[in-house]
Amino acid sequence: MARNRLKEHRIIREWCKGCGICVYFCPKQVLELDPEGKVHPARPEACIACRMCELRCPDMAIEIILMHS
């Protein structure tokens, strides 16, 4: 079975309230809150495209875009 491959983290900063839920649920510690309290992918190369951040975000501010094989 082919693994998902990340193309990009699409983050709508205006929707992010900085709750940190996505940071907490990321199994690879890819996400961090920046100095403004908004989420950003600090280590995108470590992302396994599990979509936990996207699924857990209460504000729907994160979308994981996958590469098509």
PyMOL Python script that loads the backbone (N, CA, C, O; Angstrom):
from pymol import cmd

cmd.read_pdbstr("""\
ATOM      1  N   MET A   1       0.846  -1.185   0.000  1.00  0.00           N
ATOM      2  CA  MET A   1       0.000   0.000   0.000  1.00  0.00           C
ATOM      3  C   MET A   1       0.888   1.245   0.000  1.00  0.00           C
ATOM      4  O   MET A   1       1.835   1.333   0.783  1.00  0.00           O
ATOM      5  N   ALA A   2       0.593   2.180  -0.853  1.00  0.00           N
ATOM      6  CA  ALA A   2       1.385   3.410  -0.950  1.00  0.00           C
ATOM      7  C   ALA A   2       1.138   4.313   0.249  1.00  0.00           C
ATOM      8  O   ALA A   2       0.012   4.446   0.728  1.00  0.00           O
ATOM      9  N   ARG A   3       2.212   4.928   0.718  1.00  0.00           N
ATOM     10  CA  ARG A   3       2.097   5.874   1.827  1.00  0.00           C
ATOM     11  C   ARG A   3       1.732   7.245   1.285  1.00  0.00           C
ATOM     12  O   ARG A   3       2.116   7.626   0.178  1.00  0.00           O
ATOM     13  N   ASN A   4       0.978   7.976   2.101  1.00  0.00           N
ATOM     14  CA  ASN A   4       0.667   9.352   1.729  1.00  0.00           C
ATOM     15  C   ASN A   4       1.939  10.180   1.779  1.00  0.00           C
ATOM     16  O   ASN A   4       2.791   9.980   2.645  1.00  0.00           O
ATOM     17  N   ARG A   5       2.060  11.108   0.845  1.00  0.00           N
ATOM     18  CA  ARG A   5       3.209  12.007   0.832  1.00  0.00           C
ATOM     19  C   ARG A   5       2.704  13.434   0.871  1.00  0.00           C
ATOM     20  O   ARG A   5       1.813  13.825   0.117  1.00  0.00           O
ATOM     21  N   LEU A   6       3.283  14.180   1.745  1.00  0.00           N
ATOM     22  CA  LEU A   6       2.889  15.561   1.941  1.00  0.00           C
ATOM     23  C   LEU A   6       3.351  16.443   0.793  1.00  0.00           C
ATOM     24  O   LEU A   6       4.497  16.363   0.351  1.00  0.00           O
ATOM     25  N   LYS A   7       2.455  17.273   0.323  1.00  0.00           N
ATOM     26  CA  LYS A   7       2.822  18.311  -0.627  1.00  0.00           C
ATOM     27  C   LYS A   7       2.966  19.635   0.126  1.00  0.00           C
ATOM     28  O   LYS A   7       3.954  20.348  -0.048  1.00  0.00           O
ATOM     29  N   GLU A   8       1.969  19.962   0.971  1.00  0.00           N
ATOM     30  CA  GLU A   8       2.057  21.186   1.761  1.00  0.00           C
ATOM     31  C   GLU A   8       1.061  21.176   2.910  1.00  0.00           C
ATOM     32  O   GLU A   8       0.051  20.473   2.884  1.00  0.00           O
ATOM     33  N   HIS A   9       1.379  21.978   3.920  1.00  0.00           N
ATOM     34  CA  HIS A   9       0.437  22.295   4.988  1.00  0.00           C
ATOM     35  C   HIS A   9      -0.224  23.605   4.577  1.00  0.00           C
ATOM     36  O   HIS A   9       0.462  24.620   4.452  1.00  0.00           O
ATOM     37  N   ARG A  10      -1.502  23.611   4.370  1.00  0.00           N
ATOM     38  CA  ARG A  10      -2.210  24.844   4.033  1.00  0.00           C
ATOM     39  C   ARG A  10      -2.873  25.336   5.318  1.00  0.00           C
ATOM     40  O   ARG A  10      -3.789  24.702   5.843  1.00  0.00           O
ATOM     41  N   ILE A  11      -2.402  26.460   5.806  1.00  0.00           N
ATOM     42  CA  ILE A  11      -2.879  27.002   7.074  1.00  0.00           C
ATOM     43  C   ILE A  11      -3.518  28.361   6.830  1.00  0.00           C
ATOM     44  O   ILE A  11      -2.908  29.252   6.239  1.00  0.00           O
ATOM     45  N   ILE A  12      -4.739  28.504   7.286  1.00  0.00           N
ATOM     46  CA  ILE A  12      -5.442  29.779   7.188  1.00  0.00           C
ATOM     47  C   ILE A  12      -5.226  30.494   8.517  1.00  0.00           C
ATOM     48  O   ILE A  12      -5.936  30.246   9.492  1.00  0.00           O
ATOM     49  N   ARG A  13      -4.244  31.374   8.541  1.00  0.00           N
ATOM     50  CA  ARG A  13      -3.831  32.045   9.778  1.00  0.00           C
ATOM     51  C   ARG A  13      -4.963  32.845  10.417  1.00  0.00           C
ATOM     52  O   ARG A  13      -5.034  32.937  11.643  1.00  0.00           O
ATOM     53  N   GLU A  14      -5.835  33.415   9.621  1.00  0.00           N
ATOM     54  CA  GLU A  14      -6.932  34.200  10.166  1.00  0.00           C
ATOM     55  C   GLU A  14      -7.909  33.340  10.970  1.00  0.00           C
ATOM     56  O   GLU A  14      -8.585  33.845  11.867  1.00  0.00           O
ATOM     57  N   TRP A  15      -7.986  32.065  10.658  1.00  0.00           N
ATOM     58  CA  TRP A  15      -8.894  31.167  11.365  1.00  0.00           C
ATOM     59  C   TRP A  15      -8.249  30.548  12.596  1.00  0.00           C
ATOM     60  O   TRP A  15      -8.955  30.120  13.509  1.00  0.00           O
ATOM     61  N   CYS A  16      -6.919  30.494  12.641  1.00  0.00           N
ATOM     62  CA  CYS A  16      -6.203  29.865  13.755  1.00  0.00           C
ATOM     63  C   CYS A  16      -6.303  30.747  14.996  1.00  0.00           C
ATOM     64  O   CYS A  16      -5.969  31.932  14.965  1.00  0.00           O
ATOM     65  N   LYS A  17      -6.774  30.140  16.098  1.00  0.00           N
ATOM     66  CA  LYS A  17      -6.857  30.901  17.351  1.00  0.00           C
ATOM     67  C   LYS A  17      -5.703  30.557  18.294  1.00  0.00           C
ATOM     68  O   LYS A  17      -5.646  31.061  19.415  1.00  0.00           O
ATOM     69  N   GLY A  18      -4.788  29.704  17.842  1.00  0.00           N
ATOM     70  CA  GLY A  18      -3.609  29.378  18.639  1.00  0.00           C
ATOM     71  C   GLY A  18      -3.876  28.482  19.825  1.00  0.00           C
ATOM     72  O   GLY A  18      -3.196  28.585  20.846  1.00  0.00           O
ATOM     73  N   CYS A  19      -4.850  27.608  19.707  1.00  0.00           N
ATOM     74  CA  CYS A  19      -5.207  26.731  20.833  1.00  0.00           C
ATOM     75  C   CYS A  19      -4.152  25.654  21.091  1.00  0.00           C
ATOM     76  O   CYS A  19      -4.037  25.163  22.214  1.00  0.00           O
ATOM     77  N   GLY A  20      -3.378  25.278  20.061  1.00  0.00           N
ATOM     78  CA  GLY A  20      -2.320  24.290  20.225  1.00  0.00           C
ATOM     79  C   GLY A  20      -2.757  22.841  20.128  1.00  0.00           C
ATOM     80  O   GLY A  20      -1.939  21.943  20.326  1.00  0.00           O
ATOM     81  N   ILE A  21      -4.019  22.590  19.830  1.00  0.00           N
ATOM     82  CA  ILE A  21      -4.499  21.206  19.724  1.00  0.00           C
ATOM     83  C   ILE A  21      -3.740  20.460  18.631  1.00  0.00           C
ATOM     84  O   ILE A  21      -3.356  19.306  18.820  1.00  0.00           O
ATOM     85  N   CYS A  22      -3.523  21.104  17.502  1.00  0.00           N
ATOM     86  CA  CYS A  22      -2.803  20.459  16.396  1.00  0.00           C
ATOM     87  C   CYS A  22      -1.365  20.142  16.792  1.00  0.00           C
ATOM     88  O   CYS A  22      -0.832  19.094  16.427  1.00  0.00           O
ATOM     89  N   VAL A  23      -0.744  21.044  17.532  1.00  0.00           N
ATOM     90  CA  VAL A  23       0.629  20.832  17.999  1.00  0.00           C
ATOM     91  C   VAL A  23       0.667  19.612  18.922  1.00  0.00           C
ATOM     92  O   VAL A  23       1.555  18.768  18.805  1.00  0.00           O
ATOM     93  N   TYR A  24      -0.281  19.524  19.821  1.00  0.00           N
ATOM     94  CA  TYR A  24      -0.343  18.427  20.786  1.00  0.00           C
ATOM     95  C   TYR A  24      -0.531  17.070  20.101  1.00  0.00           C
ATOM     96  O   TYR A  24       0.113  16.093  20.483  1.00  0.00           O
ATOM     97  N   PHE A  25      -1.405  17.001  19.095  1.00  0.00           N
ATOM     98  CA  PHE A  25      -1.731  15.722  18.473  1.00  0.00           C
ATOM     99  C   PHE A  25      -0.761  15.286  17.379  1.00  0.00           C
ATOM    100  O   PHE A  25      -0.831  14.142  16.931  1.00  0.00           O
ATOM    101  N   CYS A  26       0.139  16.158  16.936  1.00  0.00           N
ATOM    102  CA  CYS A  26       1.082  15.772  15.883  1.00  0.00           C
ATOM    103  C   CYS A  26       2.086  14.754  16.420  1.00  0.00           C
ATOM    104  O   CYS A  26       2.848  15.066  17.335  1.00  0.00           O
ATOM    105  N   PRO A  27       2.096  13.528  15.858  1.00  0.00           N
ATOM    106  CA  PRO A  27       2.992  12.493  16.384  1.00  0.00           C
ATOM    107  C   PRO A  27       4.476  12.726  16.077  1.00  0.00           C
ATOM    108  O   PRO A  27       5.336  12.090  16.686  1.00  0.00           O
ATOM    109  N   LYS A  28       4.780  13.616  15.154  1.00  0.00           N
ATOM    110  CA  LYS A  28       6.166  13.862  14.753  1.00  0.00           C
ATOM    111  C   LYS A  28       6.658  15.257  15.137  1.00  0.00           C
ATOM    112  O   LYS A  28       7.732  15.669  14.698  1.00  0.00           O
ATOM    113  N   GLN A  29       5.898  15.985  15.942  1.00  0.00           N
ATOM    114  CA  GLN A  29       6.270  17.332  16.391  1.00  0.00           C
ATOM    115  C   GLN A  29       6.631  18.246  15.223  1.00  0.00           C
ATOM    116  O   GLN A  29       7.627  18.969  15.264  1.00  0.00           O
ATOM    117  N   VAL A  30       5.804  18.198  14.187  1.00  0.00           N
ATOM    118  CA  VAL A  30       6.020  19.013  12.989  1.00  0.00           C
ATOM    119  C   VAL A  30       5.583  20.461  13.225  1.00  0.00           C
ATOM    120  O   VAL A  30       6.218  21.397  12.740  1.00  0.00           O
ATOM    121  N   LEU A  31       4.511  20.628  13.963  1.00  0.00           N
ATOM    122  CA  LEU A  31       3.907  21.943  14.126  1.00  0.00           C
ATOM    123  C   LEU A  31       4.351  22.639  15.406  1.00  0.00           C
ATOM    124  O   LEU A  31       4.631  22.006  16.424  1.00  0.00           O
ATOM    125  N   GLU A  32       4.404  23.965  15.317  1.00  0.00           N
ATOM    126  CA  GLU A  32       4.697  24.808  16.480  1.00  0.00           C
ATOM    127  C   GLU A  32       3.850  26.065  16.387  1.00  0.00           C
ATOM    128  O   GLU A  32       3.335  26.404  15.321  1.00  0.00           O
ATOM    129  N   LEU A  33       3.712  26.750  17.508  1.00  0.00           N
ATOM    130  CA  LEU A  33       3.076  28.063  17.494  1.00  0.00           C
ATOM    131  C   LEU A  33       4.168  29.100  17.331  1.00  0.00           C
ATOM    132  O   LEU A  33       5.202  29.034  17.996  1.00  0.00           O
ATOM    133  N   ASP A  34       3.939  30.056  16.446  1.00  0.00           N
ATOM    134  CA  ASP A  34       4.929  31.103  16.201  1.00  0.00           C
ATOM    135  C   ASP A  34       4.795  32.208  17.251  1.00  0.00           C
ATOM    136  O   ASP A  34       3.916  32.117  18.109  1.00  0.00           O
ATOM    137  N   PRO A  35       5.629  33.240  17.215  1.00  0.00           N
ATOM    138  CA  PRO A  35       5.556  34.310  18.207  1.00  0.00           C
ATOM    139  C   PRO A  35       4.206  35.031  18.254  1.00  0.00           C
ATOM    140  O   PRO A  35       3.862  35.640  19.267  1.00  0.00           O
ATOM    141  N   GLU A  36       3.446  34.964  17.165  1.00  0.00           N
ATOM    142  CA  GLU A  36       2.114  35.574  17.137  1.00  0.00           C
ATOM    143  C   GLU A  36       1.034  34.628  17.653  1.00  0.00           C
ATOM    144  O   GLU A  36      -0.143  34.987  17.686  1.00  0.00           O
ATOM    145  N   GLY A  37       1.433  33.413  18.057  1.00  0.00           N
ATOM    146  CA  GLY A  37       0.483  32.444  18.578  1.00  0.00           C
ATOM    147  C   GLY A  37      -0.282  31.689  17.510  1.00  0.00           C
ATOM    148  O   GLY A  37      -1.333  31.113  17.793  1.00  0.00           O
ATOM    149  N   LYS A  38       0.225  31.682  16.294  1.00  0.00           N
ATOM    150  CA  LYS A  38      -0.414  30.967  15.186  1.00  0.00           C
ATOM    151  C   LYS A  38       0.431  29.750  14.827  1.00  0.00           C
ATOM    152  O   LYS A  38       1.655  29.766  14.961  1.00  0.00           O
ATOM    153  N   VAL A  39      -0.238  28.698  14.370  1.00  0.00           N
ATOM    154  CA  VAL A  39       0.469  27.466  14.029  1.00  0.00           C
ATOM    155  C   VAL A  39       1.252  27.630  12.726  1.00  0.00           C
ATOM    156  O   VAL A  39       0.833  28.335  11.807  1.00  0.00           O
ATOM    157  N   HIS A  40       2.392  26.961  12.679  1.00  0.00           N
ATOM    158  CA  HIS A  40       3.174  26.895  11.446  1.00  0.00           C
ATOM    159  C   HIS A  40       3.951  25.584  11.438  1.00  0.00           C
ATOM    160  O   HIS A  40       4.294  25.057  12.496  1.00  0.00           O
ATOM    161  N   PRO A  41       4.232  25.053  10.236  1.00  0.00           N
ATOM    162  CA  PRO A  41       4.989  23.803  10.136  1.00  0.00           C
ATOM    163  C   PRO A  41       6.478  24.081  10.322  1.00  0.00           C
ATOM    164  O   PRO A  41       7.150  24.517   9.388  1.00  0.00           O
ATOM    165  N   ALA A  42       6.986  23.834  11.503  1.00  0.00           N
ATOM    166  CA  ALA A  42       8.391  24.093  11.822  1.00  0.00           C
ATOM    167  C   ALA A  42       9.315  23.051  11.201  1.00  0.00           C
ATOM    168  O   ALA A  42      10.451  23.364  10.845  1.00  0.00           O
ATOM    169  N   ARG A  43       8.833  21.809  11.067  1.00  0.00           N
ATOM    170  CA  ARG A  43       9.628  20.719  10.507  1.00  0.00           C
ATOM    171  C   ARG A  43       8.792  19.931   9.479  1.00  0.00           C
ATOM    172  O   ARG A  43       8.469  18.768   9.720  1.00  0.00           O
ATOM    173  N   PRO A  44       8.440  20.544   8.345  1.00  0.00           N
ATOM    174  CA  PRO A  44       7.559  19.854   7.383  1.00  0.00           C
ATOM    175  C   PRO A  44       8.156  18.573   6.819  1.00  0.00           C
ATOM    176  O   PRO A  44       7.418  17.674   6.414  1.00  0.00           O
ATOM    177  N   GLU A  45       9.473  18.479   6.787  1.00  0.00           N
ATOM    178  CA  GLU A  45      10.111  17.262   6.256  1.00  0.00           C
ATOM    179  C   GLU A  45       9.838  16.035   7.125  1.00  0.00           C
ATOM    180  O   GLU A  45       9.985  14.906   6.657  1.00  0.00           O
ATOM    181  N   ALA A  46       9.444  16.239   8.376  1.00  0.00           N
ATOM    182  CA  ALA A  46       9.153  15.127   9.288  1.00  0.00           C
ATOM    183  C   ALA A  46       7.694  14.664   9.201  1.00  0.00           C
ATOM    184  O   ALA A  46       7.332  13.647   9.792  1.00  0.00           O
ATOM    185  N   CYS A  47       6.874  15.392   8.482  1.00  0.00           N
ATOM    186  CA  CYS A  47       5.436  15.088   8.404  1.00  0.00           C
ATOM    187  C   CYS A  47       5.197  13.738   7.728  1.00  0.00           C
ATOM    188  O   CYS A  47       5.776  13.445   6.682  1.00  0.00           O
ATOM    189  N   ILE A  48       4.345  12.930   8.333  1.00  0.00           N
ATOM    190  CA  ILE A  48       3.978  11.634   7.763  1.00  0.00           C
ATOM    191  C   ILE A  48       2.584  11.680   7.131  1.00  0.00           C
ATOM    192  O   ILE A  48       2.046  10.643   6.740  1.00  0.00           O
ATOM    193  N   ALA A  49       2.007  12.860   7.030  1.00  0.00           N
ATOM    194  CA  ALA A  49       0.700  13.082   6.401  1.00  0.00           C
ATOM    195  C   ALA A  49      -0.404  12.250   7.045  1.00  0.00           C
ATOM    196  O   ALA A  49      -1.266  11.707   6.355  1.00  0.00           O
ATOM    197  N   CYS A  50      -0.370  12.156   8.352  1.00  0.00           N
ATOM    198  CA  CYS A  50      -1.409  11.402   9.068  1.00  0.00           C
ATOM    199  C   CYS A  50      -2.718  12.188   9.170  1.00  0.00           C
ATOM    200  O   CYS A  50      -3.778  11.611   9.414  1.00  0.00           O
ATOM    201  N   ARG A  51      -2.637  13.508   8.981  1.00  0.00           N
ATOM    202  CA  ARG A  51      -3.771  14.417   8.994  1.00  0.00           C
ATOM    203  C   ARG A  51      -4.387  14.613  10.375  1.00  0.00           C
ATOM    204  O   ARG A  51      -5.495  15.140  10.481  1.00  0.00           O
ATOM    205  N   MET A  52      -3.697  14.203  11.430  1.00  0.00           N
ATOM    206  CA  MET A  52      -4.242  14.406  12.779  1.00  0.00           C
ATOM    207  C   MET A  52      -4.471  15.886  13.066  1.00  0.00           C
ATOM    208  O   MET A  52      -5.462  16.242  13.703  1.00  0.00           O
ATOM    209  N   CYS A  53      -3.574  16.750  12.609  1.00  0.00           N
ATOM    210  CA  CYS A  53      -3.741  18.190  12.831  1.00  0.00           C
ATOM    211  C   CYS A  53      -4.994  18.698  12.131  1.00  0.00           C
ATOM    212  O   CYS A  53      -5.769  19.465  12.702  1.00  0.00           O
ATOM    213  N   GLU A  54      -5.180  18.271  10.909  1.00  0.00           N
ATOM    214  CA  GLU A  54      -6.343  18.690  10.125  1.00  0.00           C
ATOM    215  C   GLU A  54      -7.642  18.195  10.760  1.00  0.00           C
ATOM    216  O   GLU A  54      -8.622  18.935  10.848  1.00  0.00           O
ATOM    217  N   LEU A  55      -7.637  16.954  11.195  1.00  0.00           N
ATOM    218  CA  LEU A  55      -8.848  16.352  11.761  1.00  0.00           C
ATOM    219  C   LEU A  55      -9.196  16.903  13.142  1.00  0.00           C
ATOM    220  O   LEU A  55     -10.371  16.950  13.507  1.00  0.00           O
ATOM    221  N   ARG A  56      -8.198  17.318  13.906  1.00  0.00           N
ATOM    222  CA  ARG A  56      -8.426  17.789  15.281  1.00  0.00           C
ATOM    223  C   ARG A  56      -8.634  19.296  15.402  1.00  0.00           C
ATOM    224  O   ARG A  56      -9.117  19.769  16.430  1.00  0.00           O
ATOM    225  N   CYS A  57      -8.280  20.047  14.377  1.00  0.00           N
ATOM    226  CA  CYS A  57      -8.389  21.506  14.456  1.00  0.00           C
ATOM    227  C   CYS A  57      -9.856  21.913  14.596  1.00  0.00           C
ATOM    228  O   CYS A  57     -10.652  21.649  13.695  1.00  0.00           O
ATOM    229  N   PRO A  58     -10.228  22.552  15.710  1.00  0.00           N
ATOM    230  CA  PRO A  58     -11.630  22.932  15.906  1.00  0.00           C
ATOM    231  C   PRO A  58     -12.071  24.076  14.997  1.00  0.00           C
ATOM    232  O   PRO A  58     -13.268  24.320  14.846  1.00  0.00           O
ATOM    233  N   ASP A  59     -11.123  24.774  14.396  1.00  0.00           N
ATOM    234  CA  ASP A  59     -11.444  25.926  13.550  1.00  0.00           C
ATOM    235  C   ASP A  59     -11.271  25.651  12.061  1.00  0.00           C
ATOM    236  O   ASP A  59     -11.444  26.547  11.234  1.00  0.00           O
ATOM    237  N   MET A  60     -10.927  24.405  11.719  1.00  0.00           N
ATOM    238  CA  MET A  60     -10.702  23.998  10.329  1.00  0.00           C
ATOM    239  C   MET A  60      -9.689  24.910   9.636  1.00  0.00           C
ATOM    240  O   MET A  60      -9.847  25.255   8.465  1.00  0.00           O
ATOM    241  N   ALA A  61      -8.647  25.294  10.377  1.00  0.00           N
ATOM    242  CA  ALA A  61      -7.635  26.207   9.863  1.00  0.00           C
ATOM    243  C   ALA A  61      -6.488  25.490   9.155  1.00  0.00           C
ATOM    244  O   ALA A  61      -5.635  26.146   8.558  1.00  0.00           O
ATOM    245  N   ILE A  62      -6.450  24.167   9.207  1.00  0.00           N
ATOM    246  CA  ILE A  62      -5.352  23.403   8.609  1.00  0.00           C
ATOM    247  C   ILE A  62      -5.902  22.426   7.584  1.00  0.00           C
ATOM    248  O   ILE A  62      -6.897  21.741   7.820  1.00  0.00           O
ATOM    249  N   GLU A  63      -5.233  22.378   6.447  1.00  0.00           N
ATOM    250  CA  GLU A  63      -5.542  21.391   5.426  1.00  0.00           C
ATOM    251  C   GLU A  63      -4.222  20.766   4.976  1.00  0.00           C
ATOM    252  O   GLU A  63      -3.259  21.471   4.679  1.00  0.00           O
ATOM    253  N   ILE A  64      -4.193  19.464   4.932  1.00  0.00           N
ATOM    254  CA  ILE A  64      -3.020  18.748   4.462  1.00  0.00           C
ATOM    255  C   ILE A  64      -3.234  18.418   2.994  1.00  0.00           C
ATOM    256  O   ILE A  64      -4.192  17.734   2.635  1.00  0.00           O
ATOM    257  N   ILE A  65      -2.340  18.904   2.154  1.00  0.00           N
ATOM    258  CA  ILE A  65      -2.412  18.665   0.716  1.00  0.00           C
ATOM    259  C   ILE A  65      -1.430  17.544   0.391  1.00  0.00           C
ATOM    260  O   ILE A  65      -0.240  17.638   0.689  1.00  0.00           O
ATOM    261  N   LEU A  66      -1.943  16.489  -0.221  1.00  0.00           N
ATOM    262  CA  LEU A  66      -1.122  15.316  -0.543  1.00  0.00           C
ATOM    263  C   LEU A  66      -0.700  15.315  -1.994  1.00  0.00           C
ATOM    264  O   LEU A  66      -1.394  15.843  -2.863  1.00  0.00           O
ATOM    265  N   MET A  67       0.457  14.709  -2.244  1.00  0.00           N
ATOM    266  CA  MET A  67       0.925  14.510  -3.614  1.00  0.00           C
ATOM    267  C   MET A  67       0.201  13.311  -4.193  1.00  0.00           C
ATOM    268  O   MET A  67      -0.060  12.330  -3.495  1.00  0.00           O
ATOM    269  N   HIS A  68      -0.118  13.397  -5.458  1.00  0.00           N
ATOM    270  CA  HIS A  68      -0.736  12.263  -6.140  1.00  0.00           C
ATOM    271  C   HIS A  68       0.354  11.458  -6.830  1.00  0.00           C
ATOM    272  O   HIS A  68       1.229  12.007  -7.499  1.00  0.00           O
ATOM    273  N   SER A  69       0.282  10.159  -6.653  1.00  0.00           N
ATOM    274  CA  SER A  69       1.291   9.282  -7.259  1.00  0.00           C
ATOM    275  C   SER A  69       0.997   9.015  -8.698  1.00  0.00           C
ATOM    276  O   SER A  69       1.747   8.296  -9.358  1.00  0.00           O
TER     277      SER A  69
END
""", "prot")
cmd.dss("prot")
cmd.show_as("cartoon", "prot")
cmd.util.cbc("prot")
cmd.orient("prot")
